[in-house]
Amino acid sequence: MSLAIVVPCYNEFDRLPKAKFIQFLQNNKDCSIIFSDDGSTDNTNQLLEQIRKTAPDNVFINTLIKNRGKAHAVREGVLFCSRNKLEFEKIAYLDADLSTSLEECLLISQEIKESVYFAFGSRISKIDNNITRKLYRHLIGRFTATLISNVLGLAVYDTQCGCKIFTKNLANEVFEEDFISKWLFDVEIFYRIIQLKGKEKMRQSSREIPLQTWIDTDGSKVSFTYFFKMWKDLFLIYKRYNEKKK
């Protein structure tokens, strides 16, 4: 397989676009999808099984007993690949609602080459693309992203976009340890790559790719009130990774 895509799921029965997954798998037989079911209490697992039956060699389901958040589900999905010795060159994670499409994730993965080990989508609204986002999420997102970019010391426009692709070796290192935050783990990913490769090397060997399409869907598991709680997570992340420098 050239690309493995980890899709974290929690109670996605009513919003996971089953037909889009099936069509993508039919058209891209060198890709695999690993659904990491984060302790769903609805019929999500039944839906995932229906998708798996259409491409049993390319779809895998990692069922977690207890809900522990997106960070844990993504990490366990990546570790599932290692534990089961799945063959792939690159690995990505993508939101279950496909706000970023599977096809665009595959397109961005082509940026991963010998000199590039990390690529990610970016919700930059331009005249020639379609980024549809609720106003309050856009404003909160821009404020947060600007702050995070300054803290990291990297000119990253969108650290929080849920489409990121890694080489297999880099993913094994980045996802080796648990994350501090359920939802801001993307920030930790940037910190970990900086620690592994150095800031200058990361600038040279990473690609931030503006998305052609990103559609904000209803049913997000991140509540509006998290905006007021995330500062604690940011502080703990900053403290941990800056202490490691010393």
Secondary structure, DSSP 8 states (H G I E B T S, - for coil): --EEEEEEESS-TTT--HHHHHHHHHH-TTEEEEEEEES-SSSHHHHHHHHHHHSTTTEEEEEESS---HHHHHHHHHHHHHHTT---SEEEEE-TT-SS-HHHHHHHHTT-BTTB-EEEEE----TTSEEE--HHHHHHHHHHHHHHHHHHTS--S-TT-SEEEEEHHHHHHHTSS--S-SS-HHHHHHHHHHHHH-HHHHHHHEEEEE-SEEE--S--SS-TTHHHHHHHHHHHHHHHHHHTT-
